[in-house]
Amino acid sequence: MNCLHHLLGRPKNWLPALLLIVSIAGSLAADEPARLDPAAPRPKPITPPTSEAIDRAITRGIDFLLVRQEKNGAWGSARTTKGYNIFAPAPGSHHAFRAAVTGLGISALIESGDARPEVSASLDRAEAWLFEHLPSVRRADAETLYNVWGHAYAIQALVRMAGRHKDDAEKQQRIKSLIEQQIELLERYECIGGGWCYYDLEAHTKQPGDPSFCFVTATVLVALAEARDLGITIPRRPVDKGMESIRRQRKSDFSYLYGGHHKYRPMYDINRPGGSLGRSQACNLAMYVWHDPKTTLPVMRTWLDRLFAQNLWLDIGRKRPIVHESWMHVSGYFYYYGHYYAALCIEQLDPSERPHYQQHLAHILLERQEKNGSWWDYPMYDYHEQYGTAFAIMSLVDCRPDESEKK
């Protein structure tokens, strides 16, 4: 109070200084890219990884995928189990998981740009498997819809395969037809209220009756946007309904409910910012690429800042064998998923803004690569090392200097 009285008693002395401070602060703020919440956490400075370190990590990850590819060309299997496994009715669940993980593996190898003959041969085997087996991937049973992951990540793989085979008219047509079939299947398995989920635990209806999960819907919408950009016609109704389902699960700070079934528990730990770190990146990206007016670049900057500043909320759940057992009820399988969609969010920023975020992302991922070259976050039969590695490779590819400008 004495200090305040002292200042107020001498307005001619303090007013010019205060105006100068406000002016300087304003000019600094004008130079700083806008954010949804300027008071949100910001990451601490790091020593940026070198391009050579990023490239070495990518190559080690690719080498791991080459070693772990199945003889039939796919990635992943149901062979490795543990005392506690996620609900996965056989065989349909594993058909879906294998399609999704193989799609991710194909995308990772293509995006890497690795021109070694053994990489090309691996891709040829994986693509042959996808062409043969993807058309038959379906819902496992009345309760289980893991096939949605297979449809989404296969679409992204097929988009990249179209670029790899741009001079092969026959393969182009085959790829286009398969993408269109996957879109039709996604329409078939869309939730009644819009969006997509992987369980229908109550209604067991032909069209899933359970509420959608925002991150599953976001995964699908991002894949559909890539197909759209390839020139595939995307039906607008499921896109609009999917976006509306995400809006219903979006909070004012752009954290997202885990799913529509949490609508009466918005402040439950998993629905708060620390619990939403892995979902917000995917949801923000999906809404941005489909032109939701409220999802802006300041929103994405804020949540990229949060991801890097508060990474411990995600990291502390990494490798825990039981779903949602960690703080904020985070599951390990959100870790590399969340960082992959963060990499895609970074691509949306102005090129001058990207290096800061690319460096933070690469810094995190390089520290978590395993001795065998893989990355993994949740023990899941024999899929986890393969999908984690594919996500990490694609994320690191986007961390290469100027890489995202080439896309």
Residue pairs with C-beta under 8 A, 6 or more apart in sequence:
7 14
29 38
33 297
33 298
33 301
33 350
33 353
34 297
34 298
34 301
35 298
35 301
35 302
35 305
36 253
36 254
36 296
36 298
36 299
36 301
36 302
36 303
37 253
37 302
40 302
40 305
40 306
41 305
41 306
41 309
41 310
42 305
42 309
43 305
43 308
43 309
43 360
44 309
46 359
46 360
46 363
47 363
48 355
48 359
48 362
48 363
49 359
49 362
49 363
49 366
49 399
51 400
51 401
53 362
53 366
54 362
54 366
54 396
54 399
54 400
55 400
57 365
57 366
57 369
57 396
58 112
58 114
58 393
58 396
58 397
59 114
60 369
60 373
61 108
61 369
61 373
61 374
61 375
61 389
61 392
61 393
61 396
62 108
62 109
62 112
62 114
62 119
62 393
63 373
64 372
64 373
64 374
64 385
64 389
65 75
65 105
65 108
65 109
65 122
65 386
65 389
65 390
65 393
66 118
66 119
66 122
68 75
68 374
68 385
68 386
69 75
69 105
69 122
69 125
69 126
70 76
70 77
72 125
72 129
73 102
73 125
73 126
73 127
73 128
73 129
74 98
74 101
74 102
74 126
74 129
74 133
75 98
75 101
75 102
75 104
75 105
75 126
75 383
75 386
75 390
76 97
76 98
76 101
76 102
76 381
76 382
76 383
76 386
76 387
77 94
77 98
77 381
77 382
77 383
78 88
78 90
78 94
78 97
78 381
78 382
79 381
79 382
80 381
80 382
81 381
82 321
82 379
84 321
84 322
85 380
85 381
86 323
86 380
87 144
88 94
88 97
88 140
88 144
88 146
88 381
89 140
89 141
89 143
89 144
91 140
92 138
92 139
92 140
92 141
92 144
92 146
92 147
93 140
93 144
93 146
94 381
95 133
95 136
95 137
95 138
95 140
95 147
95 150
96 137
96 140
96 146
96 147
96 148
96 149
96 150
97 146
97 149
97 150
97 380
97 381
97 383
98 133
98 150
98 383
99 130
99 133
99 134
99 137
99 147
99 150
99 151
99 153
99 154
100 146
100 149
100 150
100 152
100 153
100 154
100 387
101 153
101 383
101 386
101 387
101 390
102 126
102 129
102 130
102 154
102 157
103 130
103 150
103 153
103 154
103 155
103 156
103 157
103 158
104 153
104 157
104 386
104 387
104 390
104 391
104 394
105 126
105 386
105 390
106 123
106 126
106 127
106 130
106 157
106 160
106 161
107 153
107 156
107 157
107 160
107 390
107 394
108 389
108 390
108 391
108 393
108 394
109 119
109 122
109 123
109 126
110 123
110 157
110 160
110 161
110 163
110 164
111 160
111 393
111 394
111 397
112 119
112 393
112 397
113 397
123 164
127 161
130 154
130 157
130 158
131 174
131 178
134 150
134 154
134 178
134 182
135 178
135 181
137 147
137 150
137 151
137 154
137 185
138 147
138 185
139 145
139 147
139 189
140 146
140 147
142 200
142 204
143 199
143 200
143 201
143 204
144 198
144 199
144 200
145 189
145 196
145 197
145 198
145 199
145 200
145 208
146 198
147 185
147 189
148 186
148 189
148 196
148 197
148 198
148 216
148 219
148 220
149 198
149 216
149 219
151 182
151 185
151 186
151 189
151 220
151 223
152 186
152 219
152 220
152 222
152 223
153 219
153 223
154 178
154 182
155 179
155 182
155 183
155 223
155 224
155 226
155 227
156 222
156 223
156 226
158 175
158 178
158 179
158 182
158 227
159 179
159 226
159 227
159 229
159 230
161 171
161 175
162 172
162 175
162 176
162 230
165 171
165 172
165 175
166 172
176 232
179 227
179 230
179 232
180 232
183 224
183 227
183 232
183 234
183 235
186 196
186 220
186 224
186 238
187 235
187 238
188 207
189 196
189 207
189 208
190 196
190 207
190 208
190 238
190 241
190 242
191 197
191 207
191 208
191 209
191 210
191 211
191 212
191 245
192 205
192 207
192 208
192 209
193 211
193 212
193 241
193 245
193 260
194 212
194 217
194 238
194 240
194 241
194 242
194 244
194 245
195 211
195 212
195 213
195 214
195 216
195 217
195 220
195 241
195 242
195 245
195 246
195 260
196 212
196 213
196 216
196 217
196 219
196 220
196 242
197 208
197 210
197 211
197 212
197 213
197 216
197 259
198 213
198 216
199 210
200 208
200 209
200 210
201 210
202 209
202 210
203 209
203 210
210 260
210 261
211 245
211 259
211 260
211 261
211 263
212 242
212 245
212 249
212 259
212 260
213 258
213 259
213 260
214 245
214 246
214 249
214 250
214 256
214 257
214 258
214 259
214 279
214 283
215 256
215 278
215 279
215 282
215 283
215 337
217 242
217 245
217 246
217 286
218 246
218 279
218 282
218 283
218 285
218 286
218 287
218 341
219 282
219 286
220 242
221 239
221 242
221 243
221 246
221 286
221 287
221 289
221 290
222 282
222 285
222 286
222 289
222 341
222 344
224 234
224 239
225 286
225 289
225 290
227 234
228 234
239 290
243 286
243 287
243 290
243 292
245 260
246 256
246 283
246 286
246 287
247 292
248 260
248 263
249 256
249 257
249 259
249 260
249 262
249 263
249 283
250 256
250 257
250 283
251 257
251 266
251 271
253 273
254 280
254 283
254 284
254 295
254 299
254 302
254 303
255 271
255 272
255 273
255 275
255 276
255 280
256 271
256 276
256 279
256 280
256 283
257 263
257 265
257 266
257 271
258 270
258 271
258 275
258 279
262 268
262 270
262 271
265 271
268 275
268 329
269 275
269 327
269 328
269 329
270 276
270 324
270 328
270 329
270 330
272 328
273 280
273 306
273 310
274 310
274 313
274 327
274 328
274 330
275 313
275 328
275 329
275 330
277 303
277 306
277 307
277 310
277 311
277 313
277 314
277 330
277 334
277 338
278 314
278 330
278 334
278 335
278 337
278 338
279 334
279 338
280 303
280 306
280 307
281 303
281 304
281 307
281 338
281 339
281 341
281 342
281 344
281 345
282 337
282 338
282 341
284 295
284 299
284 300
284 303
284 345
285 300
285 341
285 344
285 345
285 348
287 294
287 295
288 295
288 296
288 297
288 299
288 300
288 345
288 348
289 348
297 348
297 349
300 345
300 348
300 349
301 349
301 353
303 345
304 342
304 345
304 346
304 357
307 314
307 338
307 339
307 342
308 357
308 360
308 361
308 364
311 364
313 327
313 328
313 330
314 330
314 334
314 335
314 338
315 335
316 326
316 327
316 330
317 325
317 326
317 327
317 328
317 330
317 331
317 332
317 334
317 335
318 332
318 335
318 368
318 377
318 378
319 332
319 376
319 377
319 378
319 379
320 326
320 331
320 332
320 378
321 378
321 379
323 331
323 332
323 333
323 378
324 330
324 331
326 332
331 378
332 377
332 378
333 377
333 378
333 380
333 384
334 377
335 377
335 378
335 388
336 375
336 376
336 377
336 387
336 388
336 391
336 392
336 395
337 391
339 361
339 364
339 365
339 391
339 392
339 395
340 391
340 392
340 394
340 395
342 357
342 361
342 395
343 361
343 394
343 395
343 398
343 399
344 398
346 354
346 357
346 358
346 361
346 398
346 404
347 354
347 398
347 404
347 407
349 357
351 402
351 404
351 405
354 404
355 401
358 398
358 399
358 400
358 401
358 404
359 399
361 395
361 396
361 398
361 399
362 396
362 399
365 375
365 392
365 395
365 396
365 399
366 396
368 375
368 392
369 375
369 392
370 376
370 385
372 385
373 389
374 385
374 386
374 388
374 389
375 385
375 388
375 389
375 391
375 392
376 384
376 385
376 388
376 389
377 384
377 388
378 384
397 403
398 404
